[in-house]
Amino acid sequence: MTYGREQQDELILQNLPLIGYHVSEMIRRVPAHVQRDELAAAGSLALVQAARAFNPELGVPFTRYAAVRVRGAIVDELRGMDWASRGARQRARQLTETSEQLTAALGRKPTRDELAEALGVDVTEVDATRGDVERRVLSIDADGAGAAESLTSSGLGPEERVLVSERLRYLTAGVEELPERLRHVVEELFFRDRPVVDLAAEMGVTQSRISQLRTQALGMLRDAMNSSLEPDLAPEPTAEPGVAERRRRAYYAAVAERASGALARNGGEVSLQGSRPTVDVG
């Protein structure tokens, strides 16, 4: 069984600090150009879905369950970002390709010396490239769930709870108003836990394209929320908007209207329940 909607919403509010904790843990391990808001959006979607899917009869505390889901979503988002330097990516790709070629030719994995000779570099450069790749993975995958499990939002006052609920209401509205293709990607990846490889096969695109669509969707969600709640952080509108700018403004307006309508329908009470059936997977 799953909780009712009010209980689910309460779980979300109680565990909101998980998002900030895991975003802070990850953001200090990656380059400065990785945007905190995009990671927070991925974590927020994961927390909402964790509450919708949580089964209390399994005997697992929700905080532990949610911590895994939130952190996993943030890690997936980072993996989907192309944030390594161009040089590091090229060296890693050359090392991988050369290693695969030598493995096929030798019938075993090549040694460091064999890799260095094939690449025309010193062994120290092979080690350095391997280290870069390993550090990139470890910096993301380092276990930080244990400390996060002890977090609660007991310190949130009434005003903070209203503000946070408002952001989640706009997030829900933002997902519902996304263009169909982008909404499908968000729903399948975040709400239904579809593997990227499966979704790519279904949509007839590459896994890289799925990552691009996910990043595009999260960017739109972030900007739509900021346009209504924190205008100073929203993109500056152009003086003479083109087609893309007009579509973006229309999306912001639709999100604001849907979020406001959800609040009005609930008589001023904040709720995370959306009105589009395809989003409600609880």
Secondary structure, DSSP 8 states (H G I E B T S, - for coil): ----HHHHHHHHHHTTHHHHHHHHHHHTTS-TTS-HHHHHHHHHHHHHHHHHH--GGG---HHHHHHHHHHHHHHHHHHHS--S-HHHHHHHHHHHHHHHHHHHHHSS---HHHHHHHHTS-HHHHHHHHHHHHHHHHHHH---HHHHTT---TT--HHHHHHHHHHHHHHHHHHHHS-HHHHHHHIIIIIS---HHHHHHHHTS-HHHHHHHHHHHHHHHHHHHHHHH-GGGS----SS--HHHHHHHHHHHHHHHHHHHHHHHTTT------S-TTT---
